[in-house]
């Protein structure tokens, strides 16, 4: 594949995007659940970081079987969060602050309470209503095939037919409350065209698209071969999926270059060359570079992941979308703070390994490493997605009581997998306020007492805090134009625990070892560090150096 031709500059070439989990950001009405008015009241926090855009996790009406990723109505707002009028105010106020709004689009599946699915259950086998979903007859009393759900257990549920007899099975690659659409059905294709237009017409600036690689399934629904590893090649990454993204790309482009609408995909594929196909000039504008997220705190592993991603960017031309955390994985402080890792176990999903506690955690060590990883992240060319609470240095809440956990991963695995609730605990804003300033009611997930020391108001008063580091780093990134397309030149460090690269006049150095490292004088003067240093860069830290003015 040849390098794509030069293209018009877009905001996502070097954007900093703040991922906002609405349910846990800020509660304006005291019901214990975050909402859009809470977001509006805290827009200053996001703008103050230096972000360019906000990605809202799903805020549509939903029974919350998977906290918004089971959508009952794609053209409305969950009443817990507000209304369409509230949403319009949020878009207007965000735009007034120079912040774009991205929504989360969930096209692989809907809620079992979506009107289409309730109609499909009532209509019976062979009906046009069932043709919108993946309904099949079973193999006797067994499901149509042996596929497994990402969240544990079989990917098929049998229904009771209108006459009361056991009937067909429907596919759900996630929970049984999330039936998969059949994207070979014309009704489904037309429906999502209308959904995109509905939100684009309200001023939304783009979409993060959930499970891009899963929309089309193997036409014959062939059995998965477990001997081939955890990846089910029949349920993911089918060739026909690319037609969907070409269609959406054209739809977004139809709004004109002045709107600069973004389609960024969640794409999990085993071969980087497969990812390239999603990023052809007429498909997705970006896809997340998850390779960096899954690496251990090791200079060689981090360098290799960055090298792979930048090499692919040179092929397909789409700017990278980097991230080190999101709503589906343990927080970076906890992942990087593991000091005695447990042996890895096989998983059928790459994210599942990141949801599992894998050893003893040292939070202070994890915070040092996460601060260093931030400087690595922000020195890379492309856009950066930052998950809420990472700017406070929050660790994962690992000890939530079982009765408080709501993640279907926990319930579908019988508690074997603790799931993702620990990175979704409501944020601490004010150390000595009820619910740490999240709201006046009891939060939907309990906050630990130790959240007080991470509260935003505490960090405001401490110039060395993680919050201030984020602000300085994002500001410096913009001043030095580090996110813009351009070469990344690796430098020799003479130490396997240290990686270094040059971006223009700036050198980024990351020390993943425990011993200090002395950067050569010709790398320039220190601009910013994740930890205090004079001359030597401490272990588990990072620094930016500049030759400008030398």
One Martini backbone bead per residue (centre of mass of N, CA, C, O) as a GRO file, in nm:
protein
  550
    1UNK     BB    1   0.096   0.037   0.024
    2UNK     BB    2   0.066   0.356  -0.031
    3UNK     BB    3   0.102   0.665   0.027
    4UNK     BB    4  -0.088   0.912   0.104
    5UNK     BB    5  -0.192   1.195   0.021
    6UNK     BB    6  -0.217   1.499   0.074
    7UNK     BB    7  -0.411   1.699   0.310
    8UNK     BB    8  -0.628   1.851   0.478
    9UNK     BB    9  -0.653   2.014   0.755
   10UNK     BB   10  -0.738   1.897   1.088
   11UNK     BB   11  -0.821   1.895   1.417
   12UNK     BB   12  -0.720   1.580   1.459
   13UNK     BB   13  -0.414   1.591   1.410
   14UNK     BB   14  -0.366   1.743   1.733
   15UNK     BB   15  -0.567   1.667   1.941
   16UNK     BB   16  -0.730   1.715   2.258
   17UNK     BB   17  -0.922   1.459   2.415
   18UNK     BB   18  -1.198   1.440   2.636
   19UNK     BB   19  -1.310   1.179   2.822
   20UNK     BB   20  -1.667   1.146   2.908
   21UNK     BB   21  -1.830   1.010   3.190
   22UNK     BB   22  -2.125   1.118   3.273
   23UNK     BB   23  -2.206   0.947   3.531
   24UNK     BB   24  -1.899   1.050   3.673
   25UNK     BB   25  -1.853   1.367   3.673
   26UNK     BB   26  -2.141   1.544   3.729
   27UNK     BB   27  -2.392   1.638   3.976
   28UNK     BB   28  -2.677   1.864   3.970
   29UNK     BB   29  -2.946   1.699   4.132
   30UNK     BB   30  -2.876   1.463   4.361
   31UNK     BB   31  -2.901   1.144   4.234
   32UNK     BB   32  -2.587   1.022   4.182
   33UNK     BB   33  -2.586   1.123   3.875
   34UNK     BB   34  -2.457   1.218   3.612
   35UNK     BB   35  -2.474   1.519   3.394
   36UNK     BB   36  -2.507   1.776   3.167
   37UNK     BB   37  -2.510   2.008   3.371
   38UNK     BB   38  -2.248   1.920   3.504
   39UNK     BB   39  -2.076   1.962   3.257
   40UNK     BB   40  -2.128   2.262   3.214
   41UNK     BB   41  -2.011   2.350   3.501
   42UNK     BB   42  -1.714   2.194   3.408
   43UNK     BB   43  -1.586   2.320   3.145
   44UNK     BB   44  -1.344   2.477   3.269
   45UNK     BB   45  -1.168   2.232   3.328
   46UNK     BB   46  -1.126   2.141   3.034
   47UNK     BB   47  -1.027   2.407   2.914
   48UNK     BB   48  -0.788   2.438   3.124
   49UNK     BB   49  -0.620   2.199   3.009
   50UNK     BB   50  -0.645   2.226   2.667
   51UNK     BB   51  -0.872   2.123   2.522
   52UNK     BB   52  -1.057   2.055   2.203
   53UNK     BB   53  -1.236   1.806   2.309
   54UNK     BB   54  -1.536   1.600   2.354
   55UNK     BB   55  -1.609   1.271   2.472
   56UNK     BB   56  -1.915   1.112   2.487
   57UNK     BB   57  -2.054   0.895   2.639
   58UNK     BB   58  -2.335   0.746   2.645
   59UNK     BB   59  -2.666   0.952   2.645
   60UNK     BB   60  -2.887   0.759   2.601
   61UNK     BB   61  -3.142   0.576   2.621
   62UNK     BB   62  -3.124   0.330   2.900
   63UNK     BB   63  -3.113   0.043   3.110
   64UNK     BB   64  -2.801  -0.018   3.194
   65UNK     BB   65  -2.658  -0.299   3.135
   66UNK     BB   66  -2.401  -0.112   2.986
   67UNK     BB   67  -2.388   0.188   3.038
   68UNK     BB   68  -2.524   0.284   2.731
   69UNK     BB   69  -2.453   0.025   2.530
   70UNK     BB   70  -2.781   0.008   2.561
   71UNK     BB   71  -2.994   0.119   2.318
   72UNK     BB   72  -3.335   0.255   2.289
   73UNK     BB   73  -3.252   0.560   2.175
   74UNK     BB   74  -3.082   0.747   1.915
   75UNK     BB   75  -3.278   1.040   1.948
   76UNK     BB   76  -3.188   1.080   2.257
   77UNK     BB   77  -3.197   1.150   2.608
   78UNK     BB   78  -3.127   1.062   2.906
   79UNK     BB   79  -3.312   1.162   3.173
   80UNK     BB   80  -3.077   1.149   3.383
   81UNK     BB   81  -2.907   1.376   3.198
   82UNK     BB   82  -3.165   1.498   3.034
   83UNK     BB   83  -3.200   1.672   2.727
   84UNK     BB   84  -3.199   1.807   2.423
   85UNK     BB   85  -3.174   2.091   2.537
   86UNK     BB   86  -2.927   2.035   2.709
   87UNK     BB   87  -2.749   1.944   2.479
   88UNK     BB   88  -2.757   2.209   2.318
   89UNK     BB   89  -2.621   2.376   2.540
   90UNK     BB   90  -2.359   2.222   2.548
   91UNK     BB   91  -2.270   2.273   2.261
   92UNK     BB   92  -2.272   2.582   2.277
   93UNK     BB   93  -2.075   2.614   2.524
   94UNK     BB   94  -1.842   2.460   2.404
   95UNK     BB   95  -1.804   2.627   2.148
   96UNK     BB   96  -1.748   2.896   2.305
   97UNK     BB   97  -1.469   2.742   2.422
   98UNK     BB   98  -1.349   2.557   2.179
   99UNK     BB   99  -1.531   2.293   2.198
  100UNK     BB  100  -1.581   1.988   2.089
  101UNK     BB  101  -1.832   1.732   1.995
  102UNK     BB  102  -1.840   1.391   2.081
  103UNK     BB  103  -1.990   1.089   2.008
  104UNK     BB  104  -2.132   0.777   2.083
  105UNK     BB  105  -2.138   0.499   1.867
  106UNK     BB  106  -2.375   0.205   1.856
  107UNK     BB  107  -2.395  -0.033   1.583
  108UNK     BB  108  -2.392  -0.342   1.673
  109UNK     BB  109  -2.604  -0.264   1.907
  110UNK     BB  110  -2.873  -0.286   2.131
  111UNK     BB  111  -3.149  -0.291   2.304
  112UNK     BB  112  -3.402  -0.503   2.412
  113UNK     BB  113  -3.590  -0.220   2.424
  114UNK     BB  114  -3.600  -0.176   2.148
  115UNK     BB  115  -3.851  -0.155   1.924
  116UNK     BB  116  -3.735  -0.356   1.722
  117UNK     BB  117  -3.697  -0.598   1.921
  118UNK     BB  118  -3.984  -0.625   2.027
  119UNK     BB  119  -4.099  -0.675   1.742
  120UNK     BB  120  -3.935  -0.933   1.682
  121UNK     BB  121  -4.053  -1.108   1.908
  122UNK     BB  122  -4.357  -1.077   1.809
  123UNK     BB  123  -4.332  -1.177   1.498
  124UNK     BB  124  -4.129  -1.392   1.433
  125UNK     BB  125  -4.028  -1.605   1.218
  126UNK     BB  126  -3.936  -1.453   0.904
  127UNK     BB  127  -3.945  -1.163   0.965
  128UNK     BB  128  -3.859  -0.838   0.910
  129UNK     BB  129  -3.787  -0.779   1.208
  130UNK     BB  130  -3.573  -1.013   1.240
  131UNK     BB  131  -3.380  -0.922   0.998
  132UNK     BB  132  -3.231  -0.693   1.180
  133UNK     BB  133  -3.122  -0.953   1.308
  134UNK     BB  134  -2.954  -1.242   1.460
  135UNK     BB  135  -3.146  -1.495   1.367
  136UNK     BB  136  -3.162  -1.848   1.468
  137UNK     BB  137  -3.151  -2.165   1.448
  138UNK     BB  138  -3.080  -2.436   1.610
  139UNK     BB  139  -2.900  -2.728   1.735
  140UNK     BB  140  -3.148  -2.810   1.853
  141UNK     BB  141  -3.064  -2.731   2.188
  142UNK     BB  142  -2.852  -2.564   2.049
  143UNK     BB  143  -2.677  -2.338   1.930
  144UNK     BB  144  -2.571  -2.232   1.618
  145UNK     BB  145  -2.299  -2.184   1.783
  146UNK     BB  146  -1.974  -2.132   1.971
  147UNK     BB  147  -1.996  -1.854   2.055
  148UNK     BB  148  -1.857  -1.589   2.252
  149UNK     BB  149  -1.870  -1.363   2.486
  150UNK     BB  150  -1.690  -1.099   2.596
  151UNK     BB  151  -1.848  -1.120   2.896
  152UNK     BB  152  -1.935  -1.407   2.894
  153UNK     BB  153  -2.039  -1.668   2.756
  154UNK     BB  154  -2.273  -1.701   2.546
  155UNK     BB  155  -2.382  -1.544   2.222
  156UNK     BB  156  -2.666  -1.687   2.294
  157UNK     BB  157  -3.032  -1.651   2.287
  158UNK     BB  158  -3.332  -1.784   2.375
  159UNK     BB  159  -3.661  -1.775   2.271
  160UNK     BB  160  -3.998  -1.702   2.314
  161UNK     BB  161  -4.261  -1.751   2.147
  162UNK     BB  162  -4.578  -1.632   2.100
  163UNK     BB  163  -4.683  -1.946   2.163
  164UNK     BB  164  -4.461  -2.050   2.402
  165UNK     BB  165  -4.224  -2.162   2.250
  166UNK     BB  166  -3.932  -2.268   2.179
  167UNK     BB  167  -3.689  -2.095   1.980
  168UNK     BB  168  -3.495  -1.887   1.875
  169UNK     BB  169  -3.183  -1.728   1.819
  170UNK     BB  170  -2.970  -1.466   1.945
  171UNK     BB  171  -2.721  -1.235   1.891
  172UNK     BB  172  -2.450  -1.154   2.144
  173UNK     BB  173  -2.132  -1.030   2.192
  174UNK     BB  174  -2.233  -0.954   2.468
  175UNK     BB  175  -2.507  -0.909   2.603
  176UNK     BB  176  -2.836  -1.015   2.609
  177UNK     BB  177  -2.924  -0.694   2.609
  178UNK     BB  178  -2.739  -0.694   2.317
  179UNK     BB  179  -2.847  -0.703   2.022
  180UNK     BB  180  -2.753  -0.777   1.708
  181UNK     BB  181  -2.715  -0.651   1.418
  182UNK     BB  182  -2.797  -0.670   1.065
  183UNK     BB  183  -2.586  -0.529   0.814
  184UNK     BB  184  -2.746  -0.671   0.560
  185UNK     BB  185  -2.972  -0.474   0.628
  186UNK     BB  186  -3.133  -0.198   0.498
  187UNK     BB  187  -3.263  -0.077   0.753
  188UNK     BB  188  -3.002  -0.038   0.913
  189UNK     BB  189  -2.852   0.148   0.723
  190UNK     BB  190  -3.070   0.378   0.716
  191UNK     BB  191  -3.089   0.434   1.016
  192UNK     BB  192  -2.789   0.536   1.060
  193UNK     BB  193  -2.798   0.768   0.873
  194UNK     BB  194  -3.011   0.923   1.043
  195UNK     BB  195  -2.850   0.942   1.304
  196UNK     BB  196  -2.617   1.111   1.203
  197UNK     BB  197  -2.786   1.349   1.103
  198UNK     BB  198  -2.923   1.430   1.363
  199UNK     BB  199  -2.650   1.515   1.513
  200UNK     BB  200  -2.520   1.697   1.304
  201UNK     BB  201  -2.767   1.899   1.305
  202UNK     BB  202  -2.694   1.969   1.625
  203UNK     BB  203  -2.351   2.004   1.615
  204UNK     BB  204  -2.193   1.766   1.592
  205UNK     BB  205  -1.832   1.671   1.534
  206UNK     BB  206  -1.866   1.356   1.598
  207UNK     BB  207  -1.742   1.005   1.621
  208UNK     BB  208  -1.730   0.737   1.828
  209UNK     BB  209  -1.683   0.395   1.727
  210UNK     BB  210  -1.814   0.103   1.814
  211UNK     BB  211  -1.705  -0.189   1.711
  212UNK     BB  212  -1.614  -0.181   1.402
  213UNK     BB  213  -1.521  -0.497   1.359
  214UNK     BB  214  -1.843  -0.624   1.423
  215UNK     BB  215  -2.085  -0.568   1.221
  216UNK     BB  216  -1.982  -0.808   1.052
  217UNK     BB  217  -2.060  -1.139   0.978
  218UNK     BB  218  -2.042  -1.440   0.906
  219UNK     BB  219  -2.264  -1.572   0.689
  220UNK     BB  220  -2.241  -1.883   0.816
  221UNK     BB  221  -2.166  -1.899   1.116
  222UNK     BB  222  -1.907  -2.021   1.201
  223UNK     BB  223  -1.716  -2.182   1.389
  224UNK     BB  224  -1.504  -2.154   1.647
  225UNK     BB  225  -1.147  -2.194   1.700
  226UNK     BB  226  -0.984  -2.222   1.996
  227UNK     BB  227  -0.698  -2.318   1.891
  228UNK     BB  228  -0.649  -2.018   1.751
  229UNK     BB  229  -0.749  -1.861   1.988
  230UNK     BB  230  -0.935  -1.576   2.105
  231UNK     BB  231  -0.986  -1.502   1.807
  232UNK     BB  232  -1.281  -1.441   1.614
  233UNK     BB  233  -1.286  -1.443   1.266
  234UNK     BB  234  -1.617  -1.460   1.230
  235UNK     BB  235  -1.699  -1.189   1.412
  236UNK     BB  236  -1.454  -1.033   1.282
  237UNK     BB  237  -1.336  -0.851   1.023
  238UNK     BB  238  -1.511  -0.814   0.774
  239UNK     BB  239  -1.498  -0.697   0.454
  240UNK     BB  240  -1.791  -0.549   0.444
  241UNK     BB  241  -1.743  -0.317   0.655
  242UNK     BB  242  -1.621  -0.090   0.468
  243UNK     BB  243  -1.886   0.015   0.338
  244UNK     BB  244  -1.989   0.169   0.585
  245UNK     BB  245  -1.751   0.381   0.606
  246UNK     BB  246  -1.784   0.500   0.328
  247UNK     BB  247  -2.066   0.605   0.372
  248UNK     BB  248  -2.004   0.789   0.621
  249UNK     BB  249  -1.791   0.962   0.497
  250UNK     BB  250  -1.977   1.088   0.282
  251UNK     BB  251  -2.181   1.205   0.477
  252UNK     BB  252  -1.986   1.396   0.628
  253UNK     BB  253  -1.874   1.547   0.373
  254UNK     BB  254  -2.158   1.677   0.299
  255UNK     BB  255  -2.113   1.923   0.518
  256UNK     BB  256  -1.834   2.014   0.477
  257UNK     BB  257  -1.523   2.152   0.561
  258UNK     BB  258  -1.620   2.343   0.796
  259UNK     BB  259  -1.700   2.104   0.996
  260UNK     BB  260  -1.492   1.874   1.040
  261UNK     BB  261  -1.574   1.571   1.057
  262UNK     BB  262  -1.554   1.288   1.284
  263UNK     BB  263  -1.416   0.944   1.250
  264UNK     BB  264  -1.360   0.723   1.526
  265UNK     BB  265  -1.217   0.405   1.594
  266UNK     BB  266  -1.291   0.092   1.735
  267UNK     BB  267  -1.011  -0.131   1.666
  268UNK     BB  268  -0.975  -0.489   1.675
  269UNK     BB  269  -0.672  -0.625   1.544
  270UNK     BB  270  -0.403  -0.847   1.483
  271UNK     BB  271  -0.335  -0.681   1.216
  272UNK     BB  272  -0.211  -0.385   1.106
  273UNK     BB  273  -0.307  -0.413   0.809
  274UNK     BB  274  -0.608  -0.413   0.884
  275UNK     BB  275  -0.620  -0.124   0.994
  276UNK     BB  276  -0.553   0.027   0.732
  277UNK     BB  277  -0.833  -0.026   0.591
  278UNK     BB  278  -0.992   0.177   0.784
  279UNK     BB  279  -0.777   0.428   0.674
  280UNK     BB  280  -0.876   0.502   0.427
  281UNK     BB  281  -0.964   0.795   0.267
  282UNK     BB  282  -1.290   0.670   0.263
  283UNK     BB  283  -1.305   0.630   0.575
  284UNK     BB  284  -1.167   0.655   0.843
  285UNK     BB  285  -0.984   0.902   1.009
  286UNK     BB  286  -0.960   0.713   1.270
  287UNK     BB  287  -0.769   0.504   1.508
  288UNK     BB  288  -0.687   0.347   1.772
  289UNK     BB  289  -0.374   0.310   1.959
  290UNK     BB  290  -0.360   0.029   2.158
  291UNK     BB  291  -0.070  -0.076   2.174
  292UNK     BB  292   0.034   0.121   2.394
  293UNK     BB  293  -0.166   0.054   2.627
  294UNK     BB  294  -0.066  -0.268   2.654
  295UNK     BB  295   0.200  -0.190   2.772
  296UNK     BB  296   0.458  -0.209   2.954
  297UNK     BB  297   0.706  -0.082   3.176
  298UNK     BB  298   0.900  -0.056   2.888
  299UNK     BB  299   1.107   0.077   2.664
  300UNK     BB  300   1.098  -0.135   2.437
  301UNK     BB  301   0.790  -0.165   2.419
  302UNK     BB  302   0.719   0.132   2.371
  303UNK     BB  303   0.890   0.178   2.120
  304UNK     BB  304   0.761  -0.040   1.944
  305UNK     BB  305   0.472   0.076   1.944
  306UNK     BB  306   0.540   0.348   1.822
  307UNK     BB  307   0.675   0.237   1.567
  308UNK     BB  308   0.432   0.092   1.452
  309UNK     BB  309   0.237   0.335   1.432
  310UNK     BB  310   0.417   0.529   1.261
  311UNK     BB  311   0.448   0.335   1.023
  312UNK     BB  312   0.145   0.325   0.952
  313UNK     BB  313   0.107   0.627   0.902
  314UNK     BB  314   0.301   0.628   0.652
  315UNK     BB  315   0.091   0.460   0.488
  316UNK     BB  316  -0.214   0.593   0.544
  317UNK     BB  317  -0.202   0.909   0.680
  318UNK     BB  318  -0.335   0.883   0.948
  319UNK     BB  319  -0.372   1.007   1.237
  320UNK     BB  320  -0.312   0.939   1.540
  321UNK     BB  321  -0.484   0.772   1.831
  322UNK     BB  322  -0.401   0.828   2.146
  323UNK     BB  323  -0.382   0.607   2.445
  324UNK     BB  324  -0.390   0.510   2.821
  325UNK     BB  325  -0.713   0.540   2.858
  326UNK     BB  326  -1.040   0.417   2.977
  327UNK     BB  327  -1.362   0.273   3.048
  328UNK     BB  328  -1.225  -0.044   3.005
  329UNK     BB  329  -0.974   0.017   3.197
  330UNK     BB  330  -0.733   0.039   3.387
  331UNK     BB  331  -0.567   0.256   3.536
  332UNK     BB  332  -0.253   0.370   3.491
  333UNK     BB  333  -0.149   0.372   3.783
  334UNK     BB  334  -0.211   0.068   3.826
  335UNK     BB  335  -0.067  -0.067   3.589
  336UNK     BB  336   0.221   0.073   3.657
  337UNK     BB  337   0.211  -0.038   3.980
  338UNK     BB  338   0.300  -0.319   3.921
  339UNK     BB  339   0.532  -0.541   4.105
  340UNK     BB  340   0.376  -0.846   4.103
  341UNK     BB  341   0.305  -1.023   3.862
  342UNK     BB  342   0.086  -1.217   3.724
  343UNK     BB  343   0.000  -1.461   3.545
  344UNK     BB  344  -0.105  -1.502   3.247
  345UNK     BB  345  -0.423  -1.529   3.084
  346UNK     BB  346  -0.648  -1.637   2.886
  347UNK     BB  347  -0.828  -1.449   2.630
  348UNK     BB  348  -1.107  -1.321   2.422
  349UNK     BB  349  -0.992  -1.028   2.513
  350UNK     BB  350  -0.787  -0.761   2.536
  351UNK     BB  351  -0.934  -0.603   2.766
  352UNK     BB  352  -0.961  -0.819   2.990
  353UNK     BB  353  -0.662  -0.805   3.086
  354UNK     BB  354  -0.712  -0.493   3.187
  355UNK     BB  355  -0.943  -0.585   3.413
  356UNK     BB  356  -0.724  -0.751   3.565
  357UNK     BB  357  -0.578  -0.826   3.836
  358UNK     BB  358  -0.193  -0.874   3.833
  359UNK     BB  359  -0.111  -0.761   4.123
  360UNK     BB  360   0.076  -0.571   4.304
  361UNK     BB  361   0.025  -0.230   4.423
  362UNK     BB  362   0.198   0.088   4.366
  363UNK     BB  363   0.079   0.403   4.358
  364UNK     BB  364   0.335   0.579   4.356
  365UNK     BB  365   0.472   0.441   4.122
  366UNK     BB  366   0.236   0.472   3.922
  367UNK     BB  367   0.234   0.782   3.919
  368UNK     BB  368   0.516   0.829   3.810
  369UNK     BB  369   0.469   0.671   3.545
  370UNK     BB  370   0.217   0.822   3.442
  371UNK     BB  371   0.357   1.096   3.416
  372UNK     BB  372   0.564   0.999   3.211
  373UNK     BB  373   0.363   0.891   2.996
  374UNK     BB  374   0.245   1.165   2.925
  375UNK     BB  375   0.501   1.278   2.783
  376UNK     BB  376   0.506   1.070   2.569
  377UNK     BB  377   0.224   1.116   2.448
  378UNK     BB  378   0.255   1.442   2.393
  379UNK     BB  379   0.509   1.394   2.181
  380UNK     BB  380   0.325   1.282   1.973
  381UNK     BB  381   0.196   1.233   1.673
  382UNK     BB  382  -0.123   1.357   1.700
  383UNK     BB  383  -0.379   1.244   1.885
  384UNK     BB  384  -0.533   1.280   2.220
  385UNK     BB  385  -0.676   1.062   2.472
  386UNK     BB  386  -0.840   1.161   2.777
  387UNK     BB  387  -0.931   1.035   3.076
  388UNK     BB  388  -1.112   1.087   3.325
  389UNK     BB  389  -0.890   1.144   3.611
  390UNK     BB  390  -0.597   1.136   3.507
  391UNK     BB  391  -0.537   1.441   3.590
  392UNK     BB  392  -0.544   1.327   3.909
  393UNK     BB  393  -0.413   1.034   3.946
  394UNK     BB  394  -0.605   0.802   3.949
  395UNK     BB  395  -0.680   0.515   4.078
  396UNK     BB  396  -0.797   0.221   4.106
  397UNK     BB  397  -1.091   0.070   4.232
  398UNK     BB  398  -1.053  -0.252   4.378
  399UNK     BB  399  -1.263  -0.251   4.659
  400UNK     BB  400  -1.532  -0.302   4.570
  401UNK     BB  401  -1.820  -0.406   4.647
  402UNK     BB  402  -2.009  -0.646   4.512
  403UNK     BB  403  -2.291  -0.497   4.557
  404UNK     BB  404  -2.189  -0.238   4.375
  405UNK     BB  405  -2.159  -0.382   4.126
  406UNK     BB  406  -2.248  -0.336   3.753
  407UNK     BB  407  -2.084  -0.495   3.572
  408UNK     BB  408  -2.133  -0.750   3.346
  409UNK     BB  409  -1.863  -0.888   3.379
  410UNK     BB  410  -1.901  -0.971   3.673
  411UNK     BB  411  -2.176  -1.131   3.640
  412UNK     BB  412  -2.096  -1.327   3.389
  413UNK     BB  413  -1.832  -1.442   3.576
  414UNK     BB  414  -1.897  -1.471   3.885
  415UNK     BB  415  -1.649  -1.260   3.974
  416UNK     BB  416  -1.379  -1.322   3.832
  417UNK     BB  417  -1.438  -1.051   3.700
  418UNK     BB  418  -1.442  -0.719   3.804
  419UNK     BB  419  -1.401  -0.509   3.589
  420UNK     BB  420  -1.494  -0.139   3.529
  421UNK     BB  421  -1.581   0.026   3.785
  422UNK     BB  422  -1.299   0.141   3.899
  423UNK     BB  423  -1.292   0.371   3.648
  424UNK     BB  424  -1.612   0.493   3.726
  425UNK     BB  425  -1.578   0.658   3.961
  426UNK     BB  426  -1.660   0.933   4.089
  427UNK     BB  427  -1.539   1.237   4.103
  428UNK     BB  428  -1.306   1.448   4.272
  429UNK     BB  429  -1.333   1.797   4.366
  430UNK     BB  430  -1.393   1.814   4.694
  431UNK     BB  431  -1.260   1.711   4.984
  432UNK     BB  432  -1.495   1.844   5.207
  433UNK     BB  433  -1.730   1.726   5.046
  434UNK     BB  434  -1.987   1.581   4.948
  435UNK     BB  435  -1.882   1.351   4.733
  436UNK     BB  436  -1.643   1.539   4.653
  437UNK     BB  437  -1.842   1.733   4.465
  438UNK     BB  438  -2.021   1.567   4.268
  439UNK     BB  439  -2.265   1.582   4.486
  440UNK     BB  440  -2.547   1.555   4.714
  441UNK     BB  441  -2.559   1.263   4.669
  442UNK     BB  442  -2.543   0.930   4.627
  443UNK     BB  443  -2.335   0.760   4.461
  444UNK     BB  444  -2.353   0.499   4.233
  445UNK     BB  445  -2.058   0.484   4.332
  446UNK     BB  446  -1.831   0.432   4.561
  447UNK     BB  447  -1.615   0.636   4.746
  448UNK     BB  448  -1.318   0.662   4.864
  449UNK     BB  449  -1.150   0.828   5.108
  450UNK     BB  450  -0.876   0.868   4.935
  451UNK     BB  451  -0.989   1.079   4.728
  452UNK     BB  452  -0.922   1.349   4.869
  453UNK     BB  453  -0.612   1.374   4.770
  454UNK     BB  454  -0.731   1.402   4.451
  455UNK     BB  455  -0.864   1.653   4.450
  456UNK     BB  456  -0.887   1.935   4.268
  457UNK     BB  457  -0.852   2.150   4.499
  458UNK     BB  458  -0.585   2.038   4.602
  459UNK     BB  459  -0.423   2.058   4.329
  460UNK     BB  460  -0.444   2.364   4.285
  461UNK     BB  461  -0.237   2.422   4.543
  462UNK     BB  462  -0.031   2.229   4.371
  463UNK     BB  463   0.228   2.272   4.149
  464UNK     BB  464   0.308   1.941   4.150
  465UNK     BB  465   0.070   1.831   4.035
  466UNK     BB  466  -0.095   1.652   3.801
  467UNK     BB  467  -0.277   1.875   3.699
  468UNK     BB  468  -0.046   2.077   3.633
  469UNK     BB  469   0.106   1.895   3.440
  470UNK     BB  470  -0.109   1.878   3.227
  471UNK     BB  471  -0.124   2.176   3.159
  472UNK     BB  472   0.172   2.220   3.082
  473UNK     BB  473   0.195   1.998   2.866
  474UNK     BB  474  -0.029   2.097   2.675
  475UNK     BB  475   0.082   2.379   2.631
  476UNK     BB  476   0.361   2.292   2.521
  477UNK     BB  477   0.259   2.123   2.287
  478UNK     BB  478   0.137   2.366   2.140
  479UNK     BB  479   0.382   2.556   2.123
  480UNK     BB  480   0.562   2.310   1.976
  481UNK     BB  481   0.386   2.130   1.785
  482UNK     BB  482   0.385   1.809   1.852
  483UNK     BB  483   0.116   1.692   1.703
  484UNK     BB  484   0.218   1.736   1.443
  485UNK     BB  485   0.319   1.646   1.163
  486UNK     BB  486   0.615   1.436   1.174
  487UNK     BB  487   0.907   1.346   1.270
  488UNK     BB  488   1.059   1.053   1.440
  489UNK     BB  489   1.367   1.044   1.617
  490UNK     BB  490   1.579   0.820   1.724
  491UNK     BB  491   1.779   0.776   2.017
  492UNK     BB  492   2.071   0.713   2.176
  493UNK     BB  493   2.128   0.585   2.524
  494UNK     BB  494   2.271   0.309   2.640
  495UNK     BB  495   1.975   0.219   2.758
  496UNK     BB  496   1.715  -0.007   2.785
  497UNK     BB  497   1.543   0.189   2.998
  498UNK     BB  498   1.579   0.409   2.762
  499UNK     BB  499   1.401   0.658   2.585
  500UNK     BB  500   1.447   0.849   2.268
  501UNK     BB  501   1.329   1.154   2.098
  502UNK     BB  502   1.280   1.359   1.808
  503UNK     BB  503   1.094   1.684   1.775
  504UNK     BB  504   1.269   1.877   1.635
  505UNK     BB  505   1.366   2.070   1.919
  506UNK     BB  506   1.264   1.813   2.069
  507UNK     BB  507   1.329   1.602   2.358
  508UNK     BB  508   1.230   1.276   2.455
  509UNK     BB  509   1.254   1.127   2.787
  510UNK     BB  510   1.240   0.780   2.910
  511UNK     BB  511   1.259   0.634   3.241
  512UNK     BB  512   1.205   0.283   3.334
  513UNK     BB  513   1.400   0.281   3.548
  514UNK     BB  514   1.584   0.325   3.862
  515UNK     BB  515   1.808   0.472   3.735
  516UNK     BB  516   1.969   0.731   3.649
  517UNK     BB  517   1.979   0.983   3.379
  518UNK     BB  518   2.209   1.140   3.148
  519UNK     BB  519   2.176   1.377   2.935
  520UNK     BB  520   2.293   1.511   2.679
  521UNK     BB  521   2.376   1.834   2.609
  522UNK     BB  522   2.268   1.831   2.297
  523UNK     BB  523   1.952   1.807   2.391
  524UNK     BB  524   1.935   2.036   2.599
  525UNK     BB  525   1.705   2.201   2.774
  526UNK     BB  526   1.492   2.200   3.018
  527UNK     BB  527   1.125   2.211   3.011
  528UNK     BB  528   1.007   1.925   3.127
  529UNK     BB  529   0.888   1.731   3.414
  530UNK     BB  530   0.757   1.463   3.606
  531UNK     BB  531   1.012   1.529   3.780
  532UNK     BB  532   1.243   1.632   3.970
  533UNK     BB  533   1.546   1.787   3.820
  534UNK     BB  534   1.925   1.781   3.805
  535UNK     BB  535   2.064   1.654   3.518
  536UNK     BB  536   1.911   1.407   3.629
  537UNK     BB  537   1.704   1.137   3.546
  538UNK     BB  538   1.494   0.975   3.703
  539UNK     BB  539   1.338   0.718   3.781
  540UNK     BB  540   1.035   0.699   3.659
  541UNK     BB  541   1.070   0.922   3.417
  542UNK     BB  542   1.034   1.244   3.242
  543UNK     BB  543   1.162   1.452   2.961
  544UNK     BB  544   1.201   1.780   2.827
  545UNK     BB  545   1.400   1.900   2.549
  546UNK     BB  546   1.574   2.202   2.421
  547UNK     BB  547   1.752   2.377   2.145
  548UNK     BB  548   1.630   2.636   2.175
  549UNK     BB  549   1.871   2.892   2.195
  550UNK     BB  550   2.160   2.729   2.200
   0.00000   0.00000   0.00000
